[in-house]
Amino acid sequence: MADQTRREFLKLGLAAAASAVTASAIEIPLFNNQNSSMQTKLDNANSQLNNANSQLSSANTQISNLKARVNTVVGFVSLSVTEQSLLEKIVETIIPTDTDPGAKEAGAIYFIDRALAGDYGQSANMFMDGPHVLPRIPASTTNTLSVNPTLSWANLPGNSSAPITYTGGSIGTPGVGAGITSSPRVGSGINYQYPLNFREFWRVGLVALQAYANSAYGGNFETLSSANQLLLLQDLWGNKPTSFSNILPSDFAYELTFMTWAGFLMDPIYGGNQNMVGWTFTGFNGVNFGNFYGEGQDQKALMVATAPTRLKPASLAQYQQQASGGT
């Protein structure tokens, strides 16, 4: 009886073993298939990682190339070495560096340099023919209007040799009285009364400013204290210097101030506002209307919001790059 029981148990064990072997024979190919699938996925993951590393390497190369381009581009194409040194201190005086970046960090001098090398410096979009009202007279004084006869159309061949005259005209407070009036500001365009293009206007102006710095304050502008540098610029606005024989000092002061602020606030694509420090300081967003960096902001919602949202600024160059599919 005991032997029979053992034989039954042995048969059951052998059957179980056979069943296990059969199951293993089925599971092993399945396991091999799973292992092969996992190996394929691992190979794909390694391939994707290699592609990512390749893209990262390419991106690093592009960054290096862009840095090299920036180092090449950030230079001077118009201003001389002497003018660079002087103008840099002038723009720093107009927008100084304190707890926030100023004109120096914004690269305002590069903006001015490029503008002087382009259409602005050539006065390309301005009517530059005579007659020119010379010299320009401050609005605080009233003098008889005079026109330089050598710049008059009447002196051209075939015309009368008499200079142009205006009856009842005077240079005085703008908008007061009859006749022709002249404002000391050149920014309106029509009041730029010089035969010089703007590049020459700046060259003459910088030379005259430096001469005044030496005669009135005892040294080059760059060597003066910050207080005296500011006083000198105030003198320009007040038309105190006499070294500006060809141009009105306040006209030059206006251009210095206007172009410095333009270099601080213009889109970086024009050479100034580097790293968008001017926009960051003023809270201007450039071409970022809410989702340029993936912020997920809705432009309409931002417009009607009761509280302003400060967005990270974006430049035209970035927009162009994004629109063209660049990285």
C-alpha positions in Angstrom: 0.0 0.0 0.0 2.8 2.4 0.9 4.6 1.5 -2.2 1.6 2.2 -4.3 1.1 5.5 -2.7 4.7 6.5 -3.3 4.2 5.4 -6.9 1.2 7.6 -7.2 3.0 10.6 -5.7 5.9 9.9 -8.1 3.6 9.9 -11.1 2.0 13.1 -10.0 5.4 14.7 -9.5 6.6 13.6 -12.9 3.4 14.9 -14.4 3.9 18.3 -12.7 7.5 18.4 -13.8 6.5 17.6 -17.4 3.9 20.3 -17.2 6.4 22.7 -15.9 8.9 21.8 -18.6 6.1 22.3 -21.2 5.2 25.7 -19.7 8.9 26.7 -19.7 9.2 25.7 -23.3 6.4 28.1 -24.0 7.6 30.9 -21.7 11.2 30.9 -22.8 10.4 32.0 -26.3 8.1 34.6 -24.9 10.8 35.8 -22.6 13.3 35.8 -25.4 10.8 37.9 -27.5 10.3 40.3 -24.6 14.1 40.5 -24.1 14.6 41.2 -27.8 11.9 43.9 -27.6 13.5 45.4 -24.6 16.9 45.3 -26.4 15.3 47.0 -29.4 13.8 49.7 -27.2 17.2 50.2 -25.4 18.9 50.5 -28.8 16.3 53.1 -29.9 16.8 55.0 -26.6 20.5 54.9 -27.1 20.0 56.1 -30.7 17.8 59.0 -29.5 20.3 59.8 -26.8 23.1 59.9 -29.5 20.9 62.2 -31.6 20.2 64.4 -28.6 23.9 64.6 -27.9 24.5 65.4 -31.5 21.9 68.1 -31.5 23.4 69.5 -28.2 26.8 69.5 -29.8 25.4 71.3 -32.8 23.6 73.8 -30.6 26.9 74.5 -28.7 28.7 75.0 -32.0 26.0 77.4 -33.0 26.3 79.3 -29.7 30.1 79.5 -30.2 29.6 80.7 -33.7 27.1 83.3 -32.5 29.5 84.5 -29.8 32.2 84.8 -32.4 29.9 86.8 -34.6 29.0 89.1 -31.7 32.6 89.6 -30.8 33.2 90.4 -34.5 30.2 92.6 -34.9 30.6 94.6 -31.7 33.1 97.1 -33.0 33.1 100.6 -34.4 32.5 101.5 -38.1 32.2 105.2 -37.8 33.6 106.8 -34.7 37.3 107.4 -34.3 39.2 106.1 -31.2 39.2 109.7 -29.8 35.5 110.1 -30.4 34.8 106.7 -28.9 36.5 107.6 -25.6 34.8 110.9 -25.3 31.3 109.8 -26.4 31.3 106.8 -24.0 31.7 109.1 -21.0 29.0 111.5 -22.4 26.4 108.7 -22.7 27.4 107.4 -19.3 26.7 110.9 -17.9 23.3 111.1 -19.6 22.2 107.6 -18.4 24.6 106.6 -15.5 25.0 103.2 -14.1 23.8 102.8 -10.5 21.7 99.9 -9.1 20.5 99.4 -12.7 22.4 99.2 -16.0 23.0 102.5 -17.8 23.9 103.6 -21.3 27.3 101.9 -21.0 25.8 98.4 -20.4 23.2 99.0 -23.1 25.9 99.7 -25.6 24.3 103.0 -26.6 27.6 104.1 -28.2 27.4 101.2 -30.7 23.9 102.3 -31.7 25.1 105.8 -32.3 28.2 104.6 -34.2 26.1 102.5 -36.6 23.5 105.3 -37.0 26.3 107.7 -38.0 27.7 105.2 -40.5 24.2 104.8 -42.1 21.4 106.9 -43.5 21.2 109.0 -40.3 24.9 110.0 -40.5 24.5 110.9 -44.2 21.3 112.8 -43.6 19.9 110.6 -46.4 16.2 111.4 -45.8 16.6 115.1 -45.2 16.4 118.1 -47.5 19.8 119.5 -47.3 19.8 122.3 -49.8 19.9 126.0 -48.8 19.0 128.5 -47.8 20.3 127.8 -44.3 19.6 130.1 -41.4 23.1 130.6 -40.0 23.9 130.9 -37.2 21.0 129.3 -35.3 19.8 131.7 -32.6 18.4 130.6 -29.2 14.7 131.2 -28.7 15.4 133.5 -25.8 16.8 136.2 -28.1 15.3 138.1 -31.0 17.4 139.1 -34.0 16.8 140.0 -37.6 16.5 136.9 -39.8 19.5 136.5 -41.9 20.3 133.9 -44.6 23.8 133.0 -45.6 24.0 134.4 -49.1 26.7 132.0 -50.2 24.2 129.1 -49.6 21.4 130.9 -51.4 19.8 129.6 -54.6 20.0 133.1 -56.0 23.8 132.8 -56.3 23.5 129.8 -58.6 24.4 130.5 -62.3 21.6 132.3 -64.2 20.0 133.7 -61.1 20.3 137.1 -59.5 23.3 137.7 -57.3 21.1 139.2 -54.6 20.7 137.1 -51.5 17.3 135.9 -50.4 15.6 138.2 -48.0 12.4 137.7 -45.9 10.3 140.7 -44.9 8.9 140.9 -41.4 10.7 137.8 -40.4 12.6 137.3 -37.1 14.1 134.6 -35.1 12.5 134.7 -31.7 10.2 132.8 -29.4 8.5 130.1 -31.5 4.9 130.8 -32.2 5.0 134.4 -31.1 4.4 137.2 -33.6 4.3 137.2 -37.4 6.9 136.1 -39.9 9.4 133.3 -39.7 10.4 131.8 -36.3 13.0 129.3 -35.4 13.2 126.8 -32.5 16.5 125.8 -31.0 15.5 122.1 -31.2 16.7 120.2 -34.3 14.5 117.2 -33.5 11.6 118.3 -35.6 13.6 117.9 -38.7 12.6 121.1 -40.4 14.7 123.0 -37.9 18.0 121.4 -38.8 19.6 124.5 -40.4 23.1 123.3 -41.2 24.9 122.5 -44.5 26.6 119.6 -42.6 25.3 116.1 -42.7 24.8 114.5 -39.2 28.1 112.6 -39.3 30.0 115.9 -39.7 27.6 117.6 -37.3 28.7 115.1 -34.6 32.3 115.3 -35.5 32.3 119.1 -35.2 30.2 118.9 -32.0 32.5 116.5 -30.2 35.6 118.6 -31.0 33.9 121.7 -29.8 32.6 120.0 -26.6 36.1 118.8 -25.8 37.6 122.2 -26.4 35.0 123.7 -24.0 35.8 121.1 -21.4 39.4 122.1 -21.4 38.8 125.9 -21.4 36.0 125.9 -18.9 36.8 123.0 -16.6 40.5 122.5 -17.1 40.7 119.1 -18.8 39.2 116.6 -21.2 35.7 115.6 -20.5 36.7 112.0 -19.7 39.0 113.3 -16.8 36.4 115.6 -15.2 34.4 114.7 -12.1 30.9 113.3 -12.6 29.5 116.5 -11.2 31.5 118.7 -13.7 30.6 116.4 -16.6 26.9 117.0 -15.8 27.4 120.7 -15.4 29.1 120.8 -18.8 26.2 119.2 -20.5 23.9 121.6 -18.7 26.1 124.4 -20.2 25.4 123.0 -23.6 21.7 123.2 -23.1 22.1 126.8 -21.9 24.2 127.7 -25.0 27.1 128.9 -22.8 30.1 127.5 -24.8 31.7 129.8 -27.4 33.7 127.0 -28.9 30.7 125.9 -31.0 31.3 128.4 -33.8 29.5 126.4 -36.5 26.6 125.0 -34.6 24.4 125.9 -31.7 25.4 124.1 -28.5 21.8 123.2 -27.5 21.3 121.6 -30.9 24.2 119.3 -30.2 23.0 118.7 -26.7 19.6 117.6 -28.1 21.1 115.1 -30.5 23.4 113.7 -27.7 20.5 113.2 -25.4 18.0 111.9 -28.0 20.5 109.4 -29.6 21.7 108.1 -26.2 18.1 107.4 -25.1 17.4 105.8 -28.5 20.4 103.5 -28.0 19.2 102.6 -24.6 15.6 101.8 -25.7 15.7 100.7 -29.3 15.5 97.1 -30.4 18.9 95.4 -30.0 18.9 94.6 -33.7 20.1 98.2 -34.2 23.2 97.8 -32.1 22.1 99.2 -28.7 20.0 98.0 -25.8 22.3 95.0 -25.5 20.9 92.1 -23.6 17.7 94.2 -23.6 18.7 96.0 -20.4 16.8 99.1 -21.4 13.6 97.1 -21.9 14.1 95.2 -18.7 14.6 98.5 -16.8 11.4 100.1 -18.3 9.3 96.9 -18.3 8.8 96.9 -22.1 8.2 93.4 -23.5 9.3 94.0 -27.1 7.7 91.5 -29.4 6.7 89.1 -26.5 2.9 89.3 -26.4 2.5 86.7 -23.7 3.7 83.4 -25.0 7.1 84.0 -26.8 8.9 81.9 -24.2 6.0 79.5 -23.6 4.5 81.5 -20.8 1.0 80.5 -21.9 -0.3 84.1 -21.5 -3.2 85.3 -23.6 -2.7 88.6 -25.2 -6.3 89.7 -24.9 -6.5 88.7 -21.3 -3.3 90.7 -20.6 -4.8 93.8 -22.2 -7.9 93.8 -20.0 -6.2 92.6 -16.9 -6.6 94.9 -13.8 -2.9 94.4 -12.9 0.0 94.6 -15.3 2.1 91.5 -16.0 5.8 92.0 -16.6 6.9 89.8 -19.5 10.5 88.9 -20.4 11.3 91.0 -23.4 12.0 89.6 -26.8 13.7 91.3 -29.8 13.0 91.5 -33.5 16.1 89.4 -34.1 14.7 86.6 -31.9 11.3 86.9 -33.6 12.9 86.6 -37.0 14.9 83.6 -35.9 11.8 81.9 -34.4 9.7 82.6 -37.4 12.4 81.0 -39.7 12.6 77.9 -37.5 16.0 78.7 -36.1 17.2 77.7 -32.7 
